[in-house]
Each structure stands twice: as C-alpha cells, then as structure tokens.
Amino acid sequence: MQRSLTEARPLIRLTLPIFGAQLAQAGMGTVDVMMAGNASATDLAAVSVGTSLWIPLILFITGTLMGLTPIVAHCMGAHRAEDVSTYKRQALWAAIFMGLIAMAALQLAPPWLFAVMNVPDTVAMLSTQYLTALSFGLPAVALYQALRAYSDGLNHSRPSLMFSLLGLVLNIPANGILIFGGNGLQALFGNAIPESLAALPALGAYGCGIATAISMWVMCLGMYLYTRHARAYRHVRSGRGMTAPHYTQMMELLRIGFPIGVAIFTETTLFTLIALLIAGLGEVVVSAHQIALNFTSLMFMLPMSIGMALTVRVSHALGQNQPCRARFVAWNGIVLSLMAALINNLILWQGSHVIPSLYTGNTEVQALASQLILVAIIYQVSDVLQVSMAGALRGYKDTRIIMIFTLLAYWVIGLGSGLLLGRSAGWGVFGYWSGLILGLSAAALLLGIRLHRQSRLMIRAQPLNNH
C-alpha cells in the first residue's frame, strides 16, 4: 500500500494539469454545443454533426503527435537531453503537414458526406458553414498539440493547462458575439455599446466556427512563445532554428505515433459514425445523443489524463532501464483510473436528469438525453480500463498492437453490433449505444492481456534490472 501511494503522488501531480488541459479543450466543444443550442435547435444539430467530424480529425493528429511524448520521456530517463529538440522539430513538421491536410478535408468533404448520410438540408448547410470557418484553426491546434506532447514528455504539463484555459476563456465571449451578434454584445456589456455594434448580425453556427478557430490560434501562439522562452526548457533547447525534415527521425516518430493516431481515430469514429447514422432519426435524437455524449466525454477526461500521464511515467522508468518498476507503475495507475470511473458514475447517476437542462430547454431532448446518460454509466468502466491500458502500452512504445486491437474492437465488434441492434433489431439510438458497450469491453479485454504479457516480457529480457 505504501509503495502504491508513493507512486500515485507523482502520477497525480502529472495528471492534474493534463486533466485540466483536456477538460478545457473539451470544454471548447461543450461551449460550442451549449451556446449553439441557445440559438436554435437547428444550430445545435448543425454544430453537433459538425463536431462529430472535426473532433476525430484533430484527435487523429493529436494521437500521432503523442508519439513524441514517450520518445522525449525515454530520452530524459536515459539522460539524452541533447536529442529532445531534434525530435521536437520533426514533430512540428508533422503537425504542419497534418494540419493543412485536415483543413482541406474539412472544406471539401462535408457536402457529399452529409448527402450520403441523409442529413437534413438545413442542418447540412449550417454544419458545412461551421466546419469551413473552424477548419482555418486546425493547423494551429496541430502545432499546439506537438508542443504539448514535447512539454508533457519533459514532465511539464502545466503550460498546456494554462493555454487550454486561455483558449476556453476566449471562446466563450467570442461565441457570444459571433453566434448572437449585437444581442450577444448587449448580454456581455449591457446597453452601453454603440448602435453600430448592436446591429451586428447573428451568425449562428458559422460564427461558432469562427470563434473556435480564433481560440485555437491564440492557444498555439501562447504555447509556442512559452516553450521558446521559458527557463524550464533551457536544458533541452538548442540554438538552432527550424531544421529541414529528417527522414529517420520522422519515421521513428510516425512509427510510434501513427498507430496511436489510428487507434484514437478508430475509437472516435465509432462515435462519429453513430452520430451520422442516427442523423436521419430527427433533430431530437441527434441533439439528445450529442448532449449525452458530450457530457460523458467531459467526465472521461480524468481517466484519459491518467492514461496520458502513465505514458510518461512508464516511458521514464523504461528509459532508466527499470522494467519491473514500469510494470508496477502501469498497473497501479490502472487501479487509480478505476477509482476515477466509480466517482464519474456516481456523478452521472445523480445528475442524469439535471445535466440535459444545462444544454437545452427542449423537454423531449432532455428526456432522451437523461436515458442515454444512464446507459453511459455501463460503458464507463470498460472505457476507463482500455484508455489507461493503452496509455501504459504507449509507454512501452508498443503502439502497433493497440491499433490492431482497436480496429477489431470498435469497427468490427462495436459498429457491427450497433448496426445489428440499432437498425435490424429496431432498437434505434439505444442499439447503437449498446454497440459502444460491446466494443469498449472487447478493447479493454484485449489490451489488458497485451499489457500483462508485454510487461512480463520486458522483465524477463533484463533479469538483472528487476528492482
């Protein structure tokens, strides 16, 4: 018990700023949904559908760039600080490329995708406008995530908290002004504003996209300036500027990071495809689904942050050539994640009827969202287990198997059973959510077996270092 508490303290110290940063970034999506919902049910549906497209893209980029975190942590554990800046530059190049590609994808893909998925015309038009505006912020958020992965790998997780909070704080008034126009300004500053500003048009979902893109650029610039000049990074900072892409180092980063990105993308697209598949069931179902998913995703940020911190702690222990300690760190963190899941479930159980009213005044949407939140309680444990186990495996740089397992669990088991129950069996949205439960449970089982075997193999490979 004493050993567990001793290891839990540094893990929690690392986790809490990561949790705050994750919560703030997810909060931007929550603010978008909540404020759009106060504009109209159509704007809420448009932002909900749009969010289900851009979030998976940015999470794929984030996951790929997370390959930098175990590389940096390994370098620091092995006392190779001189290599850190070199890998950081390659991550910045990767972020630029992926951010530009994602921006182009969001501007070109939505119209035909919405047509294929039978999204109502009004919702499709507003959602396309929202995504077009927001897409200009994707290169910025990609660069921000690269700098964040670099900082987290150095055990400096507080800067990402600071600048994520800055983005969230900016996003709220920007949304108010751009979504509601002059009415939004009057709500913020009263009747003291000039008449010319009071006449500003309400842009609805389109204004929401502009506000989020602005917030993304502010976060990026703030993180760049901080990591460039703060003393905490002096020991790993070299005097050289941006160097050309280096094939070998870029491939190492992608070899570790790309499977992480695919795994996260696979999990997220399970939720995305479900959101698109139920789009034809009407605005009430779409809105209720998004509200339940949005809030449960916020609750999920704590165990997800523990998983991200586990990557750093396990990587650092392996960099110091201590595989036995790395195994203990991993399983101790998983137990901590389960405790977080139980707290989350208690909150969801007690707040299932109150939470939806924070998003919308529509009683039909509230009633359905409350039921979905209760269903979400079932999959919380499986979701927490799989994300913490995946975080520990990333510390072992064992990322390819995570990709394979998640593809099988989410797209074959999760989506397949969701389609079977939702469409064929006629369960509707509850059938799709049942598919989520099955997919996440399968992922947790497979990743748990892999972590057990991988950690034992590392110990057996280095018997002289079992301390």
Salt bridges, closest charged atoms under 4 A:
GLU7 OE1 - ARG313 NH2 3.11
ASP83 OD2 - ARG80 NH1 2.61
ASP152 OD2 - ARG148 NE 3.49
ASP398 OD2 - ARG450 NE 2.75
